[in-house]
Amino acid sequence: MRKHQLLLVLLFLQLTATFAQKEKTIDLTPGEVEAVFLKGNLELIAGQLNISLADAAVAQAKLWDNPTLSVGDFNFWTPASQPRATQFSIELSQLIQTANKRGKQVRMEKVAKDIHIKEFEDLLRGLKAGLRKSIHEIIYLDNYRKVLHTQTELLSQLIDAYNRQYTEGNLSRSELLRLQSALFEIESERNEVQTELNDQHKQLKVLLHADPLTDIRIVEPDHAVPSPDDLSLVSLIQLAEESRPDLLSSRLQTLFYEKSLSYEKSIRIPDISFSANYDRYGGVWKDFIGFGISIDIPFINRNQGNIRAAKINRDQSEYVALQQANRVGHEIAEAYKNYVLTYNFYKKMNENSLIPELDAMLETYTRNLLNKNISMIEYIDFTDAYKNNKKTLLLTRKNRSNQFEELQYTVGTDIK
């Protein structure tokens, strides 16, 4: 990653169109696009704030209960028969939680924070997969647009040459119309592809918070996706068990309910409240200092309902975690099989000796048509075959990349 260039890219894309300016073009690799996206995505920022809220909840759970200060029993007047004296009382009390309730609540909140972290990682996983597939779509559309552009240029040259021959009376009008018809079809398809490409670019620039007057060009990566022969389905499933955020979150949910059950059981043990009080003229003595202790008697309410609910939640979460693990295994197996299928098909197409020669063959057929070595029908048939083969090759490469992204998504981490 070109760090200095990426910093400039980040600063450039964050500029807003506050005044008229010329359209600018910037080249970004898929990795740079992803870095810019992760830097400024509002949904990710919101997810990070959830983790900060969880940190605050942990800090709050560690705090002791505040002591209570009570002042009362003021007398604002006294009978005439009594000596004038001011009566009042002051009491200071402190609640002491028993059975390590505070520690258990802190551990609950820490698990809740870990769950928020995994939820954030799962959000990040989905956004990255969607962004990468969008990049692959842009690369595919841009390359296919170039294929159609090449055909358009060659057909335009042919039509110019045929127009001259038609003017000289050496060519029938039907052949000229056939070429013009083929050109119109390709131009129409090229316009459709360009429209779809414009829409993809618009969505990408919205995600990157880029200036509307900025044109972003994707530079194709040099690295190739790994061969399925280098990947093991068993290893991928094991990697998912260690990495996939939603799977880890479901296990943490079980741990959270275990901590919750422990906390609910501790509530059965009553807390103790210690107090110290001072009473002036409130009793036999002028100044009275006393100490006290209070405790609930768990005779009727022993938190039975909450304990039972915590047990049910824990058992349910265990079943959910098992089901989630089973579903993840099947998702990875399906994604792996699909990747093997698309990878092998793309490899087979690339190994076809005719595919790399298509561009040269197109120029050869064009010259042969001009030299009357082939018929118009043969040329049109070849150009159709050329376009279809090119499109299939590009589409297969896109599908191969998308299937690899799907495999990484199901595993829950990048596959090295």
Secondary structure, DSSP 4 states (H G I P E B T S, - for coil): --HHHHHHHHHHHT----S----EEEEE-HHHHHHHHHHH-HHHHHHHHHHHHHHHHHHHHTSPPPPEEEEE---S---TTSPP---EEEEEEEEE--TTHHHHHHHHHHHHHHHHHHHHHHHHHHHHHHHHHHHHHHHHHHHHHHHHHHHHHHHHHHHHHHHHHHHTT-S-HHHHHHHHHHHHHHHHHHHHHHHHHHHHHHHHHHHHT--TTEEEEEPPPSPPPPPGGG--HHHHHHHHHHH-HHHHHHHHHHHHHHHHHHHHHHTTSPPEEEEEEEEESSSSSSEEEEEEEEE---SS--SHHHHHHHHHHHHHHHHHHHHHHHHHHHHHHHHHHHHHHHHHHHHHHHH-TTGGGHHHHHHHHHHHHHTTSS-HHHHHHHHHHHHHHHHHHHHHHHHHHHHHHHHHHHHTS---
